[in-house]
Each structure stands twice: as C-alpha cells, then as structure tokens.
Amino acid sequence: LVGLGGSGRQSMTRLAASIAGYKCYEIELTRGYDYDSFQGDIRQMMRIASVDDNPVVFLFTENQILQEKFLEDVNNILNSGEVPNLW
C-alpha cells in the first residue's frame, strides 16, 4: 500500500488479513539484525506459506529497510515468487 505516514496502512493491512483468514507475518528488528537474519525470516515466512499451507501476508514497512538487499529480495518475491540463493 502507498500513502502518507499515519494514514492507517498497517492497521488496514492487518484488518484485511484477519478478515481474509491470512496470517500477518512481520519481521522483528533487533540489535544486530542483518541480511542473514532477514533471509531467515523470509525462509520462515515461505515455510508457513508452502509447507504448512497457510495463507500469509508479509507486512514490510519502510522503517524495516536496513539494507538495499532487503528490497531486492522483496522485489524478487513479487516478480517470480523466489529469492535467489535463499536455500
């Protein structure tokens, strides 16, 4: 979703996911969070969606973009459904 800060994008995304019965998956930034941690979170989300066969919404905000590689991986998921060198 695109919009001004404070316009309720996250709240509406969580509400829509809940109504549709989807699990809302959001990364949790911690001290020392790096690209390997991000890829681990992506792997976990993909396992939930594929192995557990649960529909998932990946909630990713601009505050969580610590490295440009994060955006490249999200772009790959949106374009092809895969992330190179993830597994």
Backbone as XML, in Angstrom:
<?xml version="1.0"?>
<chain id="A" units="angstrom">
  <residue number="1" name="LEU">
    <atom name="N" x="0.836" y="-1.179" z="0.000"/>
    <atom name="CA" x="0.000" y="0.000" z="0.000"/>
    <atom name="C" x="0.876" y="1.236" z="0.000"/>
  </residue>
  <residue number="2" name="VAL">
    <atom name="N" x="0.413" y="2.261" z="-0.639"/>
    <atom name="CA" x="1.130" y="3.520" z="-0.700"/>
    <atom name="C" x="0.250" y="4.591" z="-0.079"/>
  </residue>
  <residue number="3" name="GLY">
    <atom name="N" x="0.854" y="5.458" z="0.726"/>
    <atom name="CA" x="0.109" y="6.542" z="1.337"/>
    <atom name="C" x="0.964" y="7.303" z="2.309"/>
  </residue>
  <residue number="4" name="LEU">
    <atom name="N" x="0.425" y="8.364" z="2.815"/>
    <atom name="CA" x="1.146" y="9.179" z="3.769"/>
    <atom name="C" x="1.274" y="8.455" z="5.097"/>
  </residue>
  <residue number="5" name="GLY">
    <atom name="N" x="2.349" y="8.780" z="5.826"/>
    <atom name="CA" x="2.533" y="8.211" z="7.147"/>
    <atom name="C" x="1.377" y="8.580" z="8.063"/>
  </residue>
  <residue number="6" name="GLY">
    <atom name="N" x="0.945" y="7.632" z="8.864"/>
    <atom name="CA" x="-0.156" y="7.885" z="9.784"/>
    <atom name="C" x="-1.530" y="7.743" z="9.166"/>
  </residue>
  <residue number="7" name="SER">
    <atom name="N" x="-1.591" y="7.211" z="7.942"/>
    <atom name="CA" x="-2.889" y="7.093" z="7.283"/>
    <atom name="C" x="-3.564" y="5.746" z="7.538"/>
  </residue>
  <residue number="8" name="GLY">
    <atom name="N" x="-2.931" y="4.867" z="8.326"/>
    <atom name="CA" x="-3.560" y="3.604" z="8.697"/>
    <atom name="C" x="-3.262" y="2.438" z="7.779"/>
  </residue>
  <residue number="9" name="ARG">
    <atom name="N" x="-2.182" y="2.512" z="7.015"/>
    <atom name="CA" x="-1.860" y="1.422" z="6.089"/>
    <atom name="C" x="-1.636" y="0.099" z="6.820"/>
  </residue>
  <residue number="10" name="GLN">
    <atom name="N" x="-0.851" y="0.129" z="7.894"/>
    <atom name="CA" x="-0.581" y="-1.114" z="8.632"/>
    <atom name="C" x="-1.848" y="-1.658" z="9.278"/>
  </residue>
  <residue number="11" name="SER">
    <atom name="N" x="-2.624" y="-0.781" z="9.863"/>
    <atom name="CA" x="-3.870" y="-1.221" z="10.512"/>
    <atom name="C" x="-4.822" y="-1.836" z="9.500"/>
  </residue>
  <residue number="12" name="MET">
    <atom name="N" x="-4.957" y="-1.209" z="8.351"/>
    <atom name="CA" x="-5.855" y="-1.740" z="7.326"/>
    <atom name="C" x="-5.344" y="-3.059" z="6.766"/>
  </residue>
  <residue number="13" name="THR">
    <atom name="N" x="-4.025" y="-3.189" z="6.638"/>
    <atom name="CA" x="-3.449" y="-4.444" z="6.159"/>
    <atom name="C" x="-3.711" y="-5.562" z="7.153"/>
  </residue>
  <residue number="14" name="ARG">
    <atom name="N" x="-3.512" y="-5.284" z="8.429"/>
    <atom name="CA" x="-3.775" y="-6.294" z="9.458"/>
    <atom name="C" x="-5.265" y="-6.666" z="9.497"/>
  </residue>
  <residue number="15" name="LEU">
    <atom name="N" x="-6.131" y="-5.679" z="9.370"/>
    <atom name="CA" x="-7.570" y="-5.935" z="9.365"/>
    <atom name="C" x="-7.971" y="-6.790" z="8.167"/>
  </residue>
  <residue number="16" name="ALA">
    <atom name="N" x="-7.477" y="-6.422" z="6.983"/>
    <atom name="CA" x="-7.809" y="-7.179" z="5.775"/>
    <atom name="C" x="-7.289" y="-8.611" z="5.871"/>
  </residue>
  <residue number="17" name="ALA">
    <atom name="N" x="-6.076" y="-8.784" z="6.401"/>
    <atom name="CA" x="-5.516" y="-10.132" z="6.562"/>
    <atom name="C" x="-6.372" y="-10.950" z="7.520"/>
  </residue>
  <residue number="18" name="SER">
    <atom name="N" x="-6.791" y="-10.333" z="8.595"/>
    <atom name="CA" x="-7.614" y="-11.031" z="9.575"/>
    <atom name="C" x="-8.963" y="-11.434" z="8.987"/>
  </residue>
  <residue number="19" name="ILE">
    <atom name="N" x="-9.582" y="-10.523" z="8.272"/>
    <atom name="CA" x="-10.887" y="-10.814" z="7.662"/>
    <atom name="C" x="-10.774" y="-11.954" z="6.656"/>
  </residue>
  <residue number="20" name="ALA">
    <atom name="N" x="-9.675" y="-11.957" z="5.893"/>
    <atom name="CA" x="-9.483" y="-12.990" z="4.872"/>
    <atom name="C" x="-8.970" y="-14.300" z="5.466"/>
  </residue>
  <residue number="21" name="GLY">
    <atom name="N" x="-8.600" y="-14.299" z="6.743"/>
    <atom name="CA" x="-8.099" y="-15.519" z="7.374"/>
    <atom name="C" x="-6.629" y="-15.765" z="7.109"/>
  </residue>
  <residue number="22" name="TYR">
    <atom name="N" x="-5.889" y="-14.720" z="6.773"/>
    <atom name="CA" x="-4.463" y="-14.837" z="6.496"/>
    <atom name="C" x="-3.665" y="-14.538" z="7.755"/>
  </residue>
  <residue number="23" name="LYS">
    <atom name="N" x="-2.497" y="-15.170" z="7.850"/>
    <atom name="CA" x="-1.573" y="-14.864" z="8.938"/>
    <atom name="C" x="-0.753" y="-13.649" z="8.526"/>
  </residue>
  <residue number="24" name="CYS">
    <atom name="N" x="-0.635" y="-12.678" z="9.403"/>
    <atom name="CA" x="0.141" y="-11.477" z="9.127"/>
    <atom name="C" x="1.559" y="-11.699" z="9.656"/>
  </residue>
  <residue number="25" name="TYR">
    <atom name="N" x="2.533" y="-11.761" z="8.759"/>
    <atom name="CA" x="3.923" y="-12.027" z="9.136"/>
    <atom name="C" x="4.721" y="-10.733" z="8.990"/>
  </residue>
  <residue number="26" name="GLU">
    <atom name="N" x="5.346" y="-10.326" z="10.070"/>
    <atom name="CA" x="6.143" y="-9.096" z="10.074"/>
    <atom name="C" x="7.476" y="-9.385" z="10.736"/>
  </residue>
  <residue number="27" name="ILE">
    <atom name="N" x="8.555" y="-8.889" z="10.145"/>
    <atom name="CA" x="9.865" y="-9.110" z="10.747"/>
    <atom name="C" x="10.004" y="-8.251" z="11.993"/>
  </residue>
  <residue number="28" name="GLU">
    <atom name="N" x="10.778" y="-8.748" z="12.930"/>
    <atom name="CA" x="11.012" y="-8.016" z="14.167"/>
    <atom name="C" x="12.482" y="-7.603" z="14.201"/>
  </residue>
  <residue number="29" name="LEU">
    <atom name="N" x="12.711" y="-6.309" z="14.100"/>
    <atom name="CA" x="14.079" y="-5.810" z="14.110"/>
    <atom name="C" x="14.649" y="-5.864" z="15.517"/>
  </residue>
  <residue number="30" name="THR">
    <atom name="N" x="15.848" y="-6.396" z="15.620"/>
    <atom name="CA" x="16.559" y="-6.458" z="16.890"/>
    <atom name="C" x="17.957" y="-5.898" z="16.671"/>
  </residue>
  <residue number="31" name="ARG">
    <atom name="N" x="18.655" y="-5.704" z="17.750"/>
    <atom name="CA" x="20.047" y="-5.254" z="17.633"/>
    <atom name="C" x="20.834" y="-6.344" z="16.907"/>
  </residue>
  <residue number="32" name="GLY">
    <atom name="N" x="21.616" y="-5.939" z="15.924"/>
    <atom name="CA" x="22.405" y="-6.895" z="15.161"/>
    <atom name="C" x="21.631" y="-7.554" z="14.030"/>
  </residue>
  <residue number="33" name="TYR">
    <atom name="N" x="20.415" y="-7.073" z="13.748"/>
    <atom name="CA" x="19.633" y="-7.628" z="12.645"/>
    <atom name="C" x="20.349" y="-7.307" z="11.342"/>
  </residue>
  <residue number="34" name="ASP">
    <atom name="N" x="20.613" y="-8.335" z="10.547"/>
    <atom name="CA" x="21.360" y="-8.136" z="9.309"/>
    <atom name="C" x="20.695" y="-8.905" z="8.168"/>
  </residue>
  <residue number="35" name="TYR">
    <atom name="N" x="21.396" y="-8.992" z="7.052"/>
    <atom name="CA" x="20.841" y="-9.635" z="5.874"/>
    <atom name="C" x="20.581" y="-11.121" z="6.110"/>
  </residue>
  <residue number="36" name="ASP">
    <atom name="N" x="21.458" y="-11.794" z="6.845"/>
    <atom name="CA" x="21.237" y="-13.208" z="7.144"/>
    <atom name="C" x="19.972" y="-13.401" z="7.985"/>
  </residue>
  <residue number="37" name="SER">
    <atom name="N" x="19.744" y="-12.506" z="8.927"/>
    <atom name="CA" x="18.527" y="-12.566" z="9.742"/>
    <atom name="C" x="17.296" y="-12.348" z="8.873"/>
  </residue>
  <residue number="38" name="PHE">
    <atom name="N" x="17.391" y="-11.405" z="7.938"/>
    <atom name="CA" x="16.284" y="-11.122" z="7.032"/>
    <atom name="C" x="15.969" y="-12.346" z="6.178"/>
  </residue>
  <residue number="39" name="GLN">
    <atom name="N" x="17.011" y="-12.977" z="5.645"/>
    <atom name="CA" x="16.776" y="-14.166" z="4.828"/>
    <atom name="C" x="16.175" y="-15.294" z="5.664"/>
  </residue>
  <residue number="40" name="GLY">
    <atom name="N" x="16.591" y="-15.407" z="6.923"/>
    <atom name="CA" x="15.979" y="-16.400" z="7.806"/>
    <atom name="C" x="14.497" y="-16.135" z="8.008"/>
  </residue>
  <residue number="41" name="ASP">
    <atom name="N" x="14.126" y="-14.861" z="8.150"/>
    <atom name="CA" x="12.704" y="-14.511" z="8.283"/>
    <atom name="C" x="11.940" y="-14.821" z="7.003"/>
  </residue>
  <residue number="42" name="ILE">
    <atom name="N" x="12.555" y="-14.568" z="5.855"/>
    <atom name="CA" x="11.907" y="-14.876" z="4.573"/>
    <atom name="C" x="11.711" y="-16.391" z="4.445"/>
  </residue>
  <residue number="43" name="ARG">
    <atom name="N" x="12.739" y="-17.161" z="4.819"/>
    <atom name="CA" x="12.610" y="-18.623" z="4.784"/>
    <atom name="C" x="11.454" y="-19.086" z="5.679"/>
  </residue>
  <residue number="44" name="GLN">
    <atom name="N" x="11.374" y="-18.524" z="6.875"/>
    <atom name="CA" x="10.302" y="-18.897" z="7.806"/>
    <atom name="C" x="8.927" y="-18.566" z="7.224"/>
  </residue>
  <residue number="45" name="MET">
    <atom name="N" x="8.802" y="-17.387" z="6.615"/>
    <atom name="CA" x="7.533" y="-16.999" z="6.009"/>
    <atom name="C" x="7.175" y="-17.937" z="4.854"/>
  </residue>
  <residue number="46" name="MET">
    <atom name="N" x="8.158" y="-18.293" z="4.047"/>
    <atom name="CA" x="7.895" y="-19.187" z="2.914"/>
    <atom name="C" x="7.512" y="-20.586" z="3.400"/>
  </residue>
  <residue number="47" name="ARG">
    <atom name="N" x="8.090" y="-21.039" z="4.505"/>
    <atom name="CA" x="7.705" y="-22.341" z="5.069"/>
    <atom name="C" x="6.252" y="-22.316" z="5.533"/>
  </residue>
  <residue number="48" name="ILE">
    <atom name="N" x="5.870" y="-21.233" z="6.179"/>
    <atom name="CA" x="4.483" y="-21.113" z="6.644"/>
    <atom name="C" x="3.533" y="-21.173" z="5.448"/>
  </residue>
  <residue number="49" name="ALA">
    <atom name="N" x="3.900" y="-20.480" z="4.373"/>
    <atom name="CA" x="3.029" y="-20.411" z="3.198"/>
    <atom name="C" x="3.012" y="-21.719" z="2.405"/>
  </residue>
  <residue number="50" name="SER">
    <atom name="N" x="4.146" y="-22.417" z="2.350"/>
    <atom name="CA" x="4.213" y="-23.599" z="1.484"/>
    <atom name="C" x="4.047" y="-24.905" z="2.257"/>
  </residue>
  <residue number="51" name="VAL">
    <atom name="N" x="4.910" y="-25.167" z="3.191"/>
    <atom name="CA" x="4.876" y="-26.447" z="3.914"/>
    <atom name="C" x="3.632" y="-26.545" z="4.793"/>
  </residue>
  <residue number="52" name="ASP">
    <atom name="N" x="3.366" y="-25.498" z="5.563"/>
    <atom name="CA" x="2.195" y="-25.500" z="6.439"/>
    <atom name="C" x="0.909" y="-25.196" z="5.687"/>
  </residue>
  <residue number="53" name="ASP">
    <atom name="N" x="1.041" y="-24.731" z="4.446"/>
    <atom name="CA" x="-0.093" y="-24.415" z="3.574"/>
    <atom name="C" x="-1.053" y="-23.414" z="4.213"/>
  </residue>
  <residue number="54" name="ASN">
    <atom name="N" x="-0.476" y="-22.379" z="4.825"/>
    <atom name="CA" x="-1.273" y="-21.302" z="5.415"/>
    <atom name="C" x="-1.090" y="-20.033" z="4.594"/>
  </residue>
  <residue number="55" name="PRO">
    <atom name="N" x="-2.157" y="-19.336" z="4.256"/>
    <atom name="CA" x="-2.008" y="-18.078" z="3.529"/>
    <atom name="C" x="-1.353" y="-17.025" z="4.419"/>
  </residue>
  <residue number="56" name="VAL">
    <atom name="N" x="-0.441" y="-16.245" z="3.841"/>
    <atom name="CA" x="0.361" y="-15.299" z="4.613"/>
    <atom name="C" x="0.370" y="-13.937" z="3.930"/>
  </residue>
  <residue number="57" name="VAL">
    <atom name="N" x="0.304" y="-12.889" z="4.744"/>
    <atom name="CA" x="0.540" y="-11.524" z="4.294"/>
    <atom name="C" x="1.875" y="-11.093" z="4.884"/>
  </residue>
  <residue number="58" name="PHE">
    <atom name="N" x="2.798" y="-10.658" z="4.041"/>
    <atom name="CA" x="4.100" y="-10.196" z="4.504"/>
    <atom name="C" x="4.022" y="-8.682" z="4.658"/>
  </residue>
  <residue number="59" name="LEU">
    <atom name="N" x="4.041" y="-8.227" z="5.912"/>
    <atom name="CA" x="3.948" y="-6.802" z="6.216"/>
    <atom name="C" x="5.358" y="-6.264" z="6.412"/>
  </residue>
  <residue number="60" name="PHE">
    <atom name="N" x="5.775" y="-5.390" z="5.504"/>
    <atom name="CA" x="7.147" y="-4.882" z="5.477"/>
    <atom name="C" x="7.069" y="-3.368" z="5.318"/>
  </residue>
  <residue number="61" name="THR">
    <atom name="N" x="7.568" y="-2.629" z="6.316"/>
    <atom name="CA" x="7.468" y="-1.172" z="6.296"/>
    <atom name="C" x="8.797" y="-0.538" z="5.916"/>
  </residue>
  <residue number="62" name="GLU">
    <atom name="N" x="8.735" y="0.733" z="5.591"/>
    <atom name="CA" x="9.958" y="1.440" z="5.186"/>
    <atom name="C" x="10.965" y="1.536" z="6.322"/>
  </residue>
  <residue number="63" name="ASN">
    <atom name="N" x="10.505" y="1.472" z="7.552"/>
    <atom name="CA" x="11.422" y="1.509" z="8.695"/>
    <atom name="C" x="12.232" y="0.229" z="8.828"/>
  </residue>
  <residue number="64" name="GLN">
    <atom name="N" x="11.788" y="-0.837" z="8.194"/>
    <atom name="CA" x="12.467" y="-2.121" z="8.287"/>
    <atom name="C" x="13.487" y="-2.328" z="7.177"/>
  </residue>
  <residue number="65" name="ILE">
    <atom name="N" x="13.626" y="-1.370" z="6.294"/>
    <atom name="CA" x="14.596" y="-1.473" z="5.207"/>
    <atom name="C" x="15.950" y="-1.003" z="5.730"/>
  </residue>
  <residue number="66" name="LEU">
    <atom name="N" x="16.762" y="-1.953" z="6.169"/>
    <atom name="CA" x="18.071" y="-1.605" z="6.702"/>
    <atom name="C" x="19.151" y="-1.661" z="5.633"/>
  </residue>
  <residue number="67" name="GLN">
    <atom name="N" x="18.936" y="-2.496" z="4.633"/>
    <atom name="CA" x="19.886" y="-2.628" z="3.532"/>
    <atom name="C" x="19.104" y="-2.702" z="2.225"/>
  </residue>
  <residue number="68" name="GLU">
    <atom name="N" x="19.720" y="-2.252" z="1.155"/>
    <atom name="CA" x="19.061" y="-2.278" z="-0.150"/>
    <atom name="C" x="18.763" y="-3.713" z="-0.591"/>
  </residue>
  <residue number="69" name="LYS">
    <atom name="N" x="19.550" y="-4.663" z="-0.112"/>
    <atom name="CA" x="19.334" y="-6.072" z="-0.460"/>
    <atom name="C" x="17.955" y="-6.545" z="-0.009"/>
  </residue>
  <residue number="70" name="PHE">
    <atom name="N" x="17.434" y="-5.967" z="1.072"/>
    <atom name="CA" x="16.100" y="-6.340" z="1.542"/>
    <atom name="C" x="15.070" y="-6.074" z="0.444"/>
  </residue>
  <residue number="71" name="LEU">
    <atom name="N" x="15.163" y="-4.903" z="-0.166"/>
    <atom name="CA" x="14.223" y="-4.539" z="-1.231"/>
    <atom name="C" x="14.396" y="-5.419" z="-2.461"/>
  </residue>
  <residue number="72" name="GLU">
    <atom name="N" x="15.627" y="-5.783" z="-2.763"/>
    <atom name="CA" x="15.874" y="-6.656" z="-3.916"/>
    <atom name="C" x="15.192" y="-8.006" z="-3.712"/>
  </residue>
  <residue number="73" name="ASP">
    <atom name="N" x="15.268" y="-8.538" z="-2.495"/>
    <atom name="CA" x="14.618" y="-9.821" z="-2.222"/>
    <atom name="C" x="13.098" y="-9.714" z="-2.284"/>
  </residue>
  <residue number="74" name="VAL">
    <atom name="N" x="12.542" y="-8.646" z="-1.745"/>
    <atom name="CA" x="11.090" y="-8.443" z="-1.821"/>
    <atom name="C" x="10.663" y="-8.308" z="-3.281"/>
  </residue>
  <residue number="75" name="ASN">
    <atom name="N" x="11.441" y="-7.585" z="-4.059"/>
    <atom name="CA" x="11.157" y="-7.442" z="-5.494"/>
    <atom name="C" x="11.177" y="-8.801" z="-6.190"/>
  </residue>
  <residue number="76" name="ASN">
    <atom name="N" x="12.140" y="-9.645" z="-5.862"/>
    <atom name="CA" x="12.197" y="-10.987" z="-6.456"/>
    <atom name="C" x="10.987" y="-11.823" z="-6.073"/>
  </residue>
  <residue number="77" name="ILE">
    <atom name="N" x="10.538" y="-11.701" z="-4.836"/>
    <atom name="CA" x="9.339" y="-12.436" z="-4.418"/>
    <atom name="C" x="8.133" y="-11.971" z="-5.216"/>
  </residue>
  <residue number="78" name="LEU">
    <atom name="N" x="8.004" y="-10.670" z="-5.390"/>
    <atom name="CA" x="6.859" y="-10.138" z="-6.131"/>
    <atom name="C" x="6.903" y="-10.510" z="-7.610"/>
  </residue>
  <residue number="79" name="ASN">
    <atom name="N" x="8.102" y="-10.549" z="-8.199"/>
    <atom name="CA" x="8.229" y="-10.832" z="-9.628"/>
    <atom name="C" x="8.179" y="-12.314" z="-9.960"/>
  </residue>
  <residue number="80" name="SER">
    <atom name="N" x="8.862" y="-13.132" z="-9.173"/>
    <atom name="CA" x="8.980" y="-14.546" z="-9.541"/>
    <atom name="C" x="8.527" y="-15.517" z="-8.451"/>
  </residue>
  <residue number="81" name="GLY">
    <atom name="N" x="8.317" y="-15.021" z="-7.241"/>
    <atom name="CA" x="7.940" y="-15.903" z="-6.149"/>
    <atom name="C" x="9.120" y="-16.615" z="-5.518"/>
  </residue>
  <residue number="82" name="GLU">
    <atom name="N" x="10.330" y="-16.254" z="-5.929"/>
    <atom name="CA" x="11.532" y="-16.896" z="-5.420"/>
    <atom name="C" x="12.567" y="-15.847" z="-5.036"/>
  </residue>
  <residue number="83" name="VAL">
    <atom name="N" x="13.494" y="-16.251" z="-4.162"/>
    <atom name="CA" x="14.631" y="-15.410" z="-3.805"/>
    <atom name="C" x="15.887" y="-16.204" z="-4.148"/>
  </residue>
  <residue number="84" name="PRO">
    <atom name="N" x="16.746" y="-15.687" z="-5.023"/>
    <atom name="CA" x="17.965" y="-16.412" z="-5.366"/>
    <atom name="C" x="18.832" y="-16.648" z="-4.123"/>
  </residue>
  <residue number="85" name="ASN">
    <atom name="N" x="19.414" y="-17.835" z="-4.057"/>
    <atom name="CA" x="20.338" y="-18.239" z="-3.001"/>
    <atom name="C" x="19.705" y="-18.173" z="-1.603"/>
  </residue>
  <residue number="86" name="LEU">
    <atom name="N" x="18.414" y="-18.403" z="-1.508"/>
    <atom name="CA" x="17.750" y="-18.370" z="-0.209"/>
    <atom name="C" x="17.954" y="-19.679" z="0.551"/>
  </residue>
  <residue number="87" name="TRP">
    <atom name="N" x="17.913" y="-20.785" z="-0.167"/>
    <atom name="CA" x="18.026" y="-22.089" z="0.468"/>
    <atom name="C" x="19.421" y="-22.575" z="0.286"/>
  </residue>
</chain>
